[in-house]
Amino acid sequence: MTETVGDLTPATPRPTGPPAYTGKVATSTLTGTTLAERPDLTGPLRESGLDGTPTWPRFYEGNEVSRRFWDRMYSEFADYQIVLVDGSAIVACGHTVPLYWDQTVEGLPQGWDQGFERAFQDKHDPNTLMAVSAAAQPAVRNTGLGSEILQAMRALARERGFNSLVAPVRPNRKESYPLAKFEEYINWNHADGSAFDPWLRTHLRLGGRILKVAPESMVVEGTVAQWSSWTGGTFPASGAYVVPGALTPVHIDLELDRGRYTEPNVWVEHRIAPDQD
């Protein structure tokens, strides 16, 4: 069992910022498109905040795979970047990439990092859509938009003739229980049998099925100073620390001047049938 030497959460709330969209909108009024269809939305999407703080923890800046490939995703896979708009305002987005998967559990990428990288480096013809991220403006979160984004991803996979949509799911409420074992957490259920975690529950209600846990899906590394900047905290001793936004503790080594965070995800598959609605 990991000893936790510090908990920075109470003293360092997760960074926030002004939402780019403040309206209240019914999902039926939204228009779905891709950046290939609407290249004029590329700049506004980058500036919307949906790809950074406050949507995601700031320490994601330390993920090497994202630094290498995120910008390329916009240009090389523009037709796989889903945007939901209300008039001219960007309300939500769903980032996806195509990849080849042999349809076996063993053949899945190790996690988010390897899957994202595989999309750019594998020479096989893709047969699967991988969900990279789904995000909505703060003003319209918890309104069912997550389901809308997933439905749009499934529709895109079907349109491209892919067999599956696979997602390395980041259970969004796990950050409130960073010391709980991940394998146990994803099996927590409400009294009615539905998944305790809201984002995982959304996937399962739409027909997704859990394939396996990815214990080191995403890796974030940085110097101690970088971790202090990302979290707003201090690390007086080597050890494991609970920090805002992290699903598990971050491990700090003062002697090596390094902090390392390995984020677990759970692979969920949505099988795509051509005649599905």
Secondary structure as the mmCIF struct_conf table of DSSP 4:
data_model
#
loop_
_struct_conf.conf_type_id
_struct_conf.id
_struct_conf.beg_label_comp_id
_struct_conf.beg_label_asym_id
_struct_conf.beg_label_seq_id
_struct_conf.end_label_comp_id
_struct_conf.end_label_asym_id
_struct_conf.end_label_seq_id
HELX_LH_PP_P HELX_LH_PP_P1 THR A 2 GLU A 3
STRN STRN1 THR A 4 ASP A 7
TURN_TY1_P TURN_TY1_P1 THR A 9 ALA A 11
BEND BEND1 THR A 12 THR A 12
HELX_LH_PP_P HELX_LH_PP_P2 PRO A 13 PRO A 15
BEND BEND2 ALA A 20 ALA A 20
HELX_RH_3T_P HELX_RH_3T_P1 THR A 27 THR A 29
STRN STRN2 THR A 31 THR A 34
TURN_TY1_P TURN_TY1_P2 LEU A 35 GLU A 37
HELX_RH_3T_P HELX_RH_3T_P2 PRO A 39 LEU A 41
HELX_RH_AL_P HELX_RH_AL_P1 THR A 42 GLU A 47
BEND BEND3 SER A 48 GLY A 49
TURN_TY1_P TURN_TY1_P3 LEU A 50 ASP A 51
BEND BEND4 GLY A 52 GLY A 52
TURN_TY1_P TURN_TY1_P4 THR A 53 THR A 55
BEND BEND5 TRP A 56 TRP A 56
HELX_RH_3T_P HELX_RH_3T_P3 ARG A 58 GLY A 62
HELX_RH_AL_P HELX_RH_AL_P2 GLU A 64 GLU A 76
TURN_TY1_P TURN_TY1_P5 PHE A 77 PHE A 77
HELX_RH_3T_P HELX_RH_3T_P4 ALA A 78 TYR A 80
STRN STRN3 GLN A 81 ASP A 86
TURN_TY1_P TURN_TY1_P6 GLY A 87 SER A 88
STRN STRN4 ALA A 89 LEU A 99
BEND BEND6 GLN A 103 VAL A 105
TURN_TY1_P TURN_TY1_P7 GLU A 106 GLY A 107
BEND BEND7 LEU A 108 LEU A 108
BEND BEND8 GLN A 110 GLY A 111
HELX_RH_AL_P HELX_RH_AL_P3 TRP A 112 GLN A 121
BEND BEND9 HIS A 124 HIS A 124
HELX_LH_PP_P HELX_LH_PP_P3 ASP A 125 PRO A 126
STRN STRN5 THR A 128 ALA A 136
HELX_RH_3T_P HELX_RH_3T_P5 PRO A 138 VAL A 140
TURN_TY1_P TURN_TY1_P8 ARG A 141 ASN A 142
BEND BEND10 THR A 143 GLY A 144
HELX_RH_AL_P HELX_RH_AL_P4 LEU A 145 GLU A 159
TURN_TY1_P TURN_TY1_P9 ARG A 160 GLY A 161
BEND BEND11 ASN A 163 ASN A 163
STRN STRN6 SER A 164 VAL A 169
TURN_TY1_P TURN_TY1_P10 ASN A 172 ARG A 173
HELX_RH_3T_P HELX_RH_3T_P6 LYS A 174 SER A 176
TURN_TY1_P TURN_TY1_P11 PRO A 178 LEU A 179
BEND BEND12 ALA A 180 ALA A 180
HELX_RH_AL_P HELX_RH_AL_P5 PHE A 182 TYR A 185
TURN_TY1_P TURN_TY1_P12 ILE A 186 ASN A 187
STRN STRN7 ASN A 189 ASN A 189
TURN_TY1_P TURN_TY1_P13 ALA A 191 ASP A 192
BEND BEND13 GLY A 193 GLY A 193
STRN STRN8 ALA A 195 ALA A 195
BEND BEND14 PHE A 196 ASP A 197
HELX_RH_AL_P HELX_RH_AL_P6 PRO A 198 ARG A 205
TURN_TY1_P TURN_TY1_P14 LEU A 206 GLY A 207
STRN STRN9 ARG A 209 GLY A 222
HELX_RH_AL_P HELX_RH_AL_P7 VAL A 224 THR A 231
BEND BEND15 GLY A 232 GLY A 232
BEND BEND16 ALA A 237 SER A 238
STRN STRN10 GLY A 239 VAL A 242
TURN_TY1_P TURN_TY1_P15 PRO A 244 GLY A 245
BEND BEND17 LEU A 247 THR A 248
HELX_LH_PP_P HELX_LH_PP_P4 PRO A 249 PRO A 249
STRN STRN11 VAL A 250 ASP A 253
TURN_TY1_P TURN_TY1_P16 LEU A 254 ASP A 257
STRN STRN12 ARG A 258 ARG A 271
TURN_TY1_P TURN_TY1_P17 PRO A 274 ASP A 275
#
